[in-house]
Amino acid sequence: MTYKVKLNIFEGPLDLLLFLIKREKIDIYDIPISGITERYLEYLESMRLLDLEIAGEFLVMAATLMHIKSKMLLPQDENDIEEAEEEDPREELVRKLLEYKKYKEASQQLLEMHDRHKGAFLRKGAGDREKIISDDGQEYFEASLFDLITAFRKVLKEVSKEAFHKVIRNEFTVSDKIHQIYHILAKQPKIFFSSLFRNARNKDEVIVIFLAVLELMKLREVLIVQKEVFGEIEIIRNSEVVKRGFSS
């Protein structure tokens, strides 16, 4: 795999942590650091598998999580018990998450105000997720990159073990898969993300299809949406781009 996607839609490590906390229904004030660290590292491994350029801040957060985890696992001396009760190793992380969450919510409110004043009603704020009204009037939530990686991990688990070890000549490229997705969306306005992988023959083809979807996201040719938060992902044409004539 030599194709590398540089994404300006990439979200940061605090976004990933908030995503995991919300998906796992975790109390932000009482984060199970061992479990959240394991989930976080799994997502980093998926990014490496896809050959995505991981910003240094993701690795710094990984080191921070492992440091907090090690501090919480260390045996405590009796003399240190009282001090430990006063100082929770997770305290600084929780503070950063809460501050970042407030920042995101404030940013979303400003975006909503801007959209209302300019009379644009296609994209409406809904908490920390945006709503999208499709051409047929259906309402969706815009999925995050981490939602997409979650779906990718699920698809990858469903690929047979035989396919993982089967070596065949590369018969597909990201460009080919982009054109295939274009052709599908030319015939129908939306498709389920999972349906793209039904005929994938091995792990490499799964990765190439996923990279094609990321490239289309980057170009804003498609929108990645869900009927409900953390629901099944669908891909729809970006009607704003179609109307401007940018699609091929």
C-alpha positions as CSV (number, residue, x, y, z in Angstrom):
1,M,0.0,0.0,0.0
2,T,1.7,3.2,-1.2
3,Y,-1.4,5.5,-1.4
4,K,-1.4,8.0,1.5
5,V,-4.5,10.2,2.2
6,K,-3.9,13.6,3.8
7,L,-7.1,14.7,5.4
8,N,-8.1,18.2,6.4
9,I,-11.2,16.6,7.9
10,F,-9.1,14.8,10.5
11,E,-10.2,15.3,14.1
12,G,-7.8,15.4,17.0
13,P,-7.1,13.1,20.0
14,L,-9.6,14.9,22.3
15,D,-12.3,14.3,19.7
16,L,-11.4,10.6,19.6
17,L,-11.6,10.4,23.4
18,L,-14.9,12.2,23.5
19,F,-16.2,9.9,20.8
20,L,-15.2,6.8,22.8
21,I,-16.6,8.2,26.0
22,K,-20.0,8.9,24.3
23,R,-20.1,5.6,22.4
24,E,-19.3,3.6,25.5
25,K,-21.6,5.7,27.7
26,I,-18.8,6.5,30.1
27,D,-19.0,9.0,33.0
28,I,-16.5,11.6,31.9
29,Y,-15.7,12.3,35.6
30,D,-14.9,8.6,36.2
31,I,-13.1,7.3,33.1
32,P,-12.0,3.6,33.2
33,I,-8.5,4.5,32.0
34,S,-7.4,0.9,31.2
35,G,-10.4,0.3,28.9
36,I,-10.3,3.7,27.2
37,T,-6.6,3.4,26.6
38,E,-7.1,0.0,24.9
39,R,-9.9,1.4,22.7
40,Y,-7.8,4.4,21.8
41,L,-4.8,2.3,20.8
42,E,-7.1,0.1,18.7
43,Y,-8.1,3.2,16.7
44,L,-4.5,4.3,16.2
45,E,-3.7,0.8,14.9
46,S,-6.5,1.1,12.4
47,M,-5.1,4.5,11.3
48,R,-1.7,2.9,10.8
49,L,-3.2,0.1,8.8
50,L,-4.8,2.6,6.5
51,D,-1.5,4.4,6.2
52,L,-3.2,7.6,7.4
53,E,-0.8,10.3,8.5
54,I,-1.2,10.4,12.3
55,A,-0.4,13.7,13.8
56,G,2.1,13.7,16.7
57,E,-0.6,14.9,19.1
58,F,-2.3,11.5,18.8
59,L,0.9,9.8,19.9
60,V,1.4,12.2,22.7
61,M,-2.2,11.5,24.0
62,A,-1.4,7.7,23.7
63,A,1.7,8.2,25.9
64,T,-0.4,10.3,28.3
65,L,-3.1,7.6,28.6
66,M,-0.5,4.9,29.2
67,H,1.2,7.1,31.8
68,I,-2.0,7.7,33.7
69,K,-2.8,3.9,33.4
70,S,0.6,3.0,34.9
71,K,0.2,5.5,37.8
72,M,-3.2,4.0,38.6
73,L,-1.9,0.5,38.6
74,L,1.1,1.1,40.8
75,P,0.8,-0.2,44.3
76,Q,0.5,2.5,46.9
77,D,2.4,2.9,50.2
78,E,0.2,3.4,53.2
79,N,1.8,6.8,53.7
80,D,0.7,7.8,50.2
81,I,-2.9,6.6,50.4
82,E,-4.2,9.9,51.8
83,E,-2.4,11.9,49.2
84,A,-3.6,9.6,46.4
85,E,-7.2,10.1,47.5
86,E,-6.7,13.8,47.0
87,E,-4.9,13.6,43.6
88,D,-6.6,11.6,40.9
89,P,-4.1,11.0,37.9
90,R,-7.1,11.5,35.6
91,E,-7.9,14.9,36.9
92,E,-5.9,16.9,34.3
93,L,-7.2,14.8,31.4
94,V,-10.9,15.3,32.6
95,R,-10.3,19.0,32.8
96,K,-8.9,19.2,29.3
97,L,-11.8,17.1,27.9
98,L,-14.4,19.3,29.6
99,E,-12.8,22.5,28.3
100,Y,-12.6,21.1,24.8
101,K,-16.2,20.0,25.0
102,K,-17.3,23.5,26.0
103,Y,-15.2,24.9,23.1
104,K,-16.8,22.6,20.6
105,E,-20.3,23.4,21.8
106,A,-19.6,27.1,21.7
107,S,-18.2,26.8,18.2
108,Q,-21.3,24.9,17.1
109,Q,-23.6,27.6,18.4
110,L,-21.6,30.3,16.5
111,L,-21.9,28.2,13.3
112,E,-25.7,27.9,13.8
113,M,-26.0,31.6,14.3
114,H,-24.0,32.2,11.2
115,D,-26.2,29.8,9.2
116,R,-29.4,31.5,10.4
117,H,-28.2,34.9,9.5
118,K,-27.1,34.0,6.0
119,G,-30.4,32.1,5.5
120,A,-28.8,28.7,4.9
121,F,-30.9,25.9,6.4
122,L,-29.5,22.8,4.8
123,R,-27.1,22.1,7.7
124,K,-28.5,22.6,11.2
125,G,-26.7,22.1,14.5
126,A,-27.7,19.2,16.7
127,G,-25.5,19.2,19.8
128,D,-22.0,18.2,18.7
129,R,-23.3,16.6,15.4
130,E,-24.6,18.4,12.3
131,K,-27.9,17.5,10.7
132,I,-28.2,17.2,7.0
133,I,-31.5,17.3,5.0
134,S,-31.1,15.1,1.9
135,D,-32.7,16.0,-1.4
136,D,-35.6,13.6,-0.7
137,G,-36.3,15.4,2.6
138,Q,-34.8,12.8,4.9
139,E,-32.9,13.9,8.0
140,Y,-29.5,12.6,8.8
141,F,-26.7,13.2,11.3
142,E,-23.3,13.8,9.7
143,A,-20.9,11.0,10.8
144,S,-17.5,11.7,12.1
145,L,-14.2,10.2,10.8
146,F,-14.2,8.0,13.9
147,D,-17.6,6.7,13.1
148,L,-16.2,5.7,9.7
149,I,-13.2,4.0,11.2
150,T,-15.6,2.1,13.6
151,A,-17.5,0.9,10.5
152,F,-14.2,0.0,8.8
153,R,-13.0,-2.1,11.8
154,K,-16.3,-4.0,11.7
155,V,-16.0,-4.7,7.9
156,L,-12.4,-5.8,8.5
157,K,-13.4,-8.3,11.2
158,E,-15.9,-9.9,8.7
159,V,-13.2,-10.5,6.1
160,S,-12.4,-14.2,6.2
161,K,-9.1,-15.3,7.7
162,E,-8.2,-17.0,4.5
163,A,-8.6,-13.7,2.6
164,F,-6.1,-12.1,5.0
165,H,-3.3,-14.5,4.0
166,K,-4.3,-14.9,0.3
167,V,-1.7,-13.2,-2.0
168,I,-3.0,-12.1,-5.3
169,R,-1.8,-9.5,-7.9
170,N,-3.2,-6.0,-7.1
171,E,-6.1,-5.6,-9.5
172,F,-7.5,-2.4,-8.1
173,T,-6.5,1.1,-7.2
174,V,-8.0,4.0,-5.2
175,S,-8.7,5.8,-8.5
176,D,-10.6,2.8,-9.8
177,K,-12.7,2.5,-6.6
178,I,-13.5,6.2,-6.7
179,H,-14.9,5.8,-10.2
180,Q,-16.9,2.7,-9.1
181,I,-18.5,4.6,-6.2
182,Y,-19.2,7.5,-8.6
183,H,-21.1,5.1,-10.9
184,I,-23.1,3.6,-8.1
185,L,-24.1,7.1,-6.8
186,A,-25.0,8.2,-10.4
187,K,-27.7,5.4,-10.4
188,Q,-28.9,5.9,-6.8
189,P,-28.6,8.9,-4.4
190,K,-27.4,7.0,-1.4
191,I,-25.8,3.7,-0.5
192,F,-24.9,1.9,2.7
193,F,-21.2,2.0,3.5
194,S,-21.1,-1.7,4.3
195,S,-22.5,-2.6,0.8
196,L,-19.3,-1.3,-0.8
197,F,-17.4,-4.3,0.7
198,R,-19.7,-7.2,-0.1
199,N,-17.6,-8.4,-3.0
200,A,-14.2,-7.5,-1.5
201,R,-11.8,-10.4,-2.0
202,N,-9.1,-9.6,0.6
203,K,-7.9,-7.1,3.2
204,D,-6.1,-5.0,0.6
205,E,-9.2,-4.4,-1.4
206,V,-11.1,-3.5,1.7
207,I,-8.5,-0.9,2.6
208,V,-8.5,0.5,-1.0
209,I,-12.2,0.9,-1.0
210,F,-12.1,2.7,2.4
211,L,-9.3,5.1,1.1
212,A,-11.5,5.9,-1.9
213,V,-14.3,6.9,0.5
214,L,-11.9,9.1,2.5
215,E,-10.7,10.8,-0.7
216,L,-14.3,11.5,-1.8
217,M,-15.0,12.9,1.7
218,K,-11.9,15.1,1.4
219,L,-13.1,16.4,-2.0
220,R,-16.6,17.0,-0.4
221,E,-18.1,15.0,-3.3
222,V,-20.0,12.8,-0.8
223,L,-21.4,13.1,2.7
224,I,-21.1,10.4,5.3
225,V,-24.3,10.3,7.3
226,Q,-26.3,8.2,9.9
227,K,-30.0,8.1,10.6
228,E,-29.1,8.2,14.3
229,V,-25.9,8.9,16.3
230,F,-23.7,5.8,16.1
231,G,-26.1,4.2,13.6
232,E,-25.4,2.5,10.3
233,I,-23.4,4.7,8.0
234,E,-24.8,5.8,4.6
235,I,-23.0,7.6,1.8
236,I,-25.0,10.3,-0.1
237,R,-24.0,12.6,-2.9
238,N,-23.2,16.2,-1.9
239,S,-26.0,18.0,-3.7
240,E,-24.2,21.3,-3.3
241,V,-21.2,20.0,-5.2
242,V,-23.5,18.4,-7.9
243,K,-25.4,21.7,-8.4
244,R,-22.1,23.5,-8.9
245,G,-21.0,21.0,-11.5
246,F,-17.9,19.7,-9.7
247,S,-18.8,16.0,-9.9
248,S,-17.7,13.8,-12.7
